[in-house]
Amino acid sequence: MLKSERLRNILQAVKMQKFVTVDELAKALDVSNMTIRRDLNELSDSGKISRIHGGAQLVTDQARGEKSYKQKREIHGKEKIEIAKRACNLIHERDSIYVGPGTTLELLVAHLKVKHLRIITNSLPVFEAAKNNMNDYDLILVGGSYRRISGAFVGALANNELQTMSFSVGFVGVNGIKDTALTTANLEEGQTESIGLDHSQMKFVVADYSKLNQSDFHKFYDLRKVDGLITNREVKPDVEKHYSQFTTVYK
């Protein structure tokens, strides 16, 4: 099979299945895994697919439009500070907390007042914000493949590290919440966040009102499995009532 034909077949498979693995493609096209990885890298470099650990996923309109963490810092700043301060009240002395990537979560660790904490994160911006907090916290930055657009470390290395840990409290951000679905733009980032939540005794999602009734490409967690949704006072009463069916709403 010619390379050009192979690339067309790979692209068609990704479009049909949304996500495919290297092993699946290698078996279907009767070539080596190394050949498939080279093909996926070529398609990713041309912007036709999104390359992730172990395979590839479809580049959606949402993924193309994914804002960087620097851009997100400029959006709903007042609301994010309000949410961050509210989340701080759920953290106690000597807790070990998992903090996922997200600009609201950067503000959370920046506003922490408790003196003694262990903070574990796979987000470089969150780590930097925690490092700059006046309190001398025990900080752990989980490594892995670096997503420059979000500042997060993801993939097998990050996941394996998190699976060996346990946390008093876990916090994650989202790109959108639609009914019970917590969603994000990137499958790998969502997988890592879901592990952080699964290993937390108490689980919280932070989201300003603009994220509610919105969805993105990848559902990574069920709202019914978290202990609370932390949002801001501007959320409409009917929206608050809807999400209160699934978890406790803090506003």
N, C-alpha and C positions, 0 to 999 in steps of 0.2 A: 504494500500500500504506500502510495506517495505521501510525503509529509503534508502537502497541502490538503489532501483528502482526509488524512488523519486529524488535522487541526479542525476541519469542518465538522467531522464526526464528534470530536470532543465538544466543540461549541454547541452543537445540536443537543448532545446529551445533557450538558449543563442547563441549557434553556428549558429542556423538557422536565428534568428532575430537580432543578433549582440547586441541588448539591450533589456532587459525585466524589467518590474517593479515587485515589491513585490505583488501588488494587482493582476496583471495578473496571476502570478504563483500560488498564493493562490486560486484563482477562478478555474484555470485549473486543479489543483491537489486536490482541495476540502480539504484544510487544512488551519490552521490559518496563519495570517501574521507573527506571532511570530515564528512559525515553519519554514516558508520560510526564515526569516531573519537568523535563526540559521543555516539553510542549506547553505545559501549564504556565511555566514561567514566561514563555514567549507571549502567550495569550494575555497573561496578566499585565505584562509590560505594555501591551498595546491597548489596555483598558477594556478588553472584551469580557474578562472574567475577573473575579476577586479570588486571589490565591490565599488559601488558608491551610493550616497544618493538616496533612493527610489527604488533601484534595482541593476542590475549588467550589465556589458558589457563584450564583448569578449576580451580576452587578445590577442592582435595582436602581430606580430613580431616587429612592431614599438614600441608598448608599452613595450614589454620585453626589447627592446634595448634603452629605454628612458634614456638619460644621466641626472645625477643630476646637479643641478645648480653649484655645485663645479667643476664638470668635464667640464661643458660648459664654465666656466671662462677661461679655458686654450685654447679655440678654437677661432681663428680669433680675437685675442685681439686687434691688431692694427685697424682692420676694425671696430670693435665695438666702440672703442674710437672715431674714425672719425664720425660714425653715431650719437653717443651720443652728441658730441659737436654740430653737425648740428641740432639735435632736440632741444637743449637748446636755439637756436636762435628763436624758435617758441613760447617761453614762455615769458610772460611779467609781470611786477610788478603787484602785487595784484591778479594774477590769482589763481583760484582753479583748481588743476590738478589731474586727476586720472592717476595713474601709475600702470600698471599690472606687473605680475612677469616676470623676464627675466634678464639675465646678462647684456645685453646692457642697459636695463633700470636702473640697479644698477649704471652703469657708468653715465647715464644721470643725476640722482639726485646728484651724487658725483661731477659733473662738473658744476652744476648750479651756476650762478654768481648773478642773480637778488636777491635783498635783502628781499623782502616781498612776501611770497607765502603760500598758503595752499596746502599741499600735502596729498592726500588720496591714500592708497594702500592696497591691500590684500596680499602683499608679505613681509615676514619677512626680507629677505635680502635687498630688496629695502628700507624698513623702516630703517634698520640699516645704510645703506649708506646715507640716507637723514639725519639721526640723527647725523652722523659724519661730515656732511657738516658744514663749518665754520659759515654759516648763520643760524640764529635762526628761522627756519621755524615752522609754525603751522602744526603739523603732526597728522594724523589720521590713525591708523592701524585697518583695518576692520577684525573682527574675524570670526571664522567658523571652519570647519573641516580642520585640518592641513595636507597638502601633503608634507611629508618629502623630497621626491625626488626633488621637485621644490621650496620648501619653501613657498608655497602659501596657503592661507586660502580660502576654497571654500565651496559650499553647501548652504543650505537654509538660515543659519544665515548671511553669507557673502552677498548673493543675496538680502535678505530683507533690510540689512543696505544700500547697494548701491542704491537700488531703491528709497530711501528717499532723495538722494543727487543729486546735479547738479554740473557740472564741466565746467570750461572755455575750457579746453583742455584735451583730453584723449590720452594716449599712451599705446599700447599693443605690445608685441612681439609674434612671431609665431615659430612653428617648421618647417613650410613650407608654400609656396604660390604657388598654381597651378592655372593658369588663374585667375578667380575671387575668388577662395576659400582660405580663411585664415584658416589654420589647426593647430591642436595641438594634443598631445597624449592622453589627458584626457577630457572626456565629461564635467565633472563638472567644471574643470578649464576654459574650453572654454565658458561655460554658464555664469560664473562670469565675465569673460572679456567682453563678449558681452553686458552685462548690463552696465558695466563701459563705454563702447563706446556709447551705446544708450543714456546715460545721459550726454554726453559731447557735447558742442556746436561745437567744432572742434575735429576731430578724425584723429589719425595718427597711422600707423603701422611701426615698426622699424624692419628691416631685412637685414642682410648682404647678399652679392651676392650668397652665397652658399645655401640660403634658397629659392631662386627663382627657379621656375619649379620643386619644390619638394612638396610632400604632406605627411600628417600624418593621423592618424585614424579619427579624428573628425573635420569636417568643422564647425567653430563657427561664421564666419562672412563673409560678401560679400565685396570684395575689392572695388566695385563700390560705397559702402556706406561711405567709408572713404575719408577724404580730402587730404590725401597724404601718399605715401610710401617713407620712409626715408631709403636710402641704401648708399652704398659706391661707389667711383669712378671706381672701378674695374668691375662693372657690364658691360656686353657686350652691344654694341649699339643695336643689334637686340632684346635682352632681354628687354632693357630699352624701346624700341619702342613698344614692345608687351604690357608691363604693363602700358604704358602711355595711352593706349586706355581706361583704366578703372579708372585711378586716376592720380593725379600729382605726378611725381617722383622727389624726392629731392636727389641729389647726388653730 
